[in-house]
């Protein structure tokens, strides 16, 4: 399976361990992340229209290469089984910012990758004390941002007939159900800077969510890095429940 994500730093978080987790389970999977930090659907579409060459290109969660490639270069010269799209995080809960750019991008992707399976990446809410300048859109309320982003992602999937990758829901459930990630009561934050995922459990949970959503396999608690195996097992249970395997 070959996956292309047209995204930003949040897709970079999702891709970081995805290839490694697939390899650990003997799944043949290759990931390509085409991204610009903070890139919205509107900017992606304008880059398609103008053939702008300002994308970073990362394969299998590795280092960034060819930091001046265009979307056209990638999507017209390779074949992808899956293509994922997402909105920039701060507009994730404002569906009015998605259109008409999302529909335009979907039409473009299908034109050049007619046999691909389309997914929409539903991203997560910021940490409760995040200093992100656009957290004010959601009144600095994590649950409000989560709810708005999930609703917008579901509308996006309905409008485009895409499947959902429920990263945001998984992260929120980890925060609410597992005491070790209850940041408001002294638990570990799943964010490293208030909005990007932590380099340990945050990125691990994302990769597992993507792997289960894209392949349909059931998540099983296998050792990974130096993460606590009991916590891995708890994450697996939540991912399996939310993805529905």
Secondary structure, DSSP 8 states (H G I E B T S, - for coil): -EEEEEE-HHHHHHHTTHHHHHHHTT---EEEEEE-TT--HHHHHHHHHHT---EEEEETT--EEEEEE-HHHHHSSS--SEEEE---GGGTT-GGGTTTHHHHHHHHHHHH-TT-EEEEE------TT---TTGGGGTT-HHHHHHHHHHHHHHHHHHHT-EEE-HHHHHHHHHHH-GGG-GGGT---SBSSSSSB-TTHHHHHHHHHHHHHHH---------TT--HHHHHHHHHHHHHHHT-
